[in-house]
Amino acid sequence: MSQDNMIKFECTVCKTVNYFSHKNKKILKTRLELKKYCKHCNTSTLHKETK
């Protein structure tokens, strides 16, 4: 697995990086936004892709 396909997901509420994933950057040009559980906020919040 190459590191150039790795992306980080950051919580929009508390700004902590909670999740890591892979993405095909040739197909998906826009940044991903997923609703995931944040252990710091104790709720499901919107997580955005960061660099």
C-alpha positions in Angstrom: 0.0 0.0 0.0 1.3 3.3 -1.0 1.2 6.4 1.3 0.2 8.8 -1.5 -3.4 7.3 -1.5 -3.8 7.8 2.2 -6.2 10.5 3.4 -7.1 11.8 6.9 -10.5 12.6 8.3 -10.8 15.5 10.7 -13.8 16.2 13.0 -15.4 19.5 12.1 -16.4 20.2 15.7 -13.3 19.5 17.8 -10.7 19.5 14.9 -9.1 16.2 15.8 -7.9 13.7 13.3 -9.7 10.4 14.0 -9.8 8.3 10.9 -7.5 7.3 8.0 -8.5 5.8 4.7 -7.5 5.2 1.1 -8.8 7.0 -2.0 -8.3 6.8 -5.7 -7.3 10.4 -6.4 -7.5 9.9 -10.2 -11.2 9.1 -10.0 -12.4 11.2 -7.0 -11.3 14.8 -7.4 -13.4 16.4 -4.6 -12.8 16.0 -0.9 -14.8 13.5 1.0 -17.2 14.3 3.8 -18.5 11.5 5.9 -20.6 11.4 9.1 -18.6 9.3 11.6 -18.3 8.8 15.3 -15.9 11.1 17.2 -14.7 9.7 20.5 -13.8 13.2 21.8 -17.2 14.7 21.1 -19.1 11.4 21.9 -21.4 11.9 19.0 -21.6 11.3 15.3 -20.3 14.4 13.6 -19.3 15.4 10.1 -15.7 14.5 9.2 -13.9 16.2 6.3 -10.9 15.0 4.4 -7.7 16.9 5.2 -4.2 16.9 3.6 
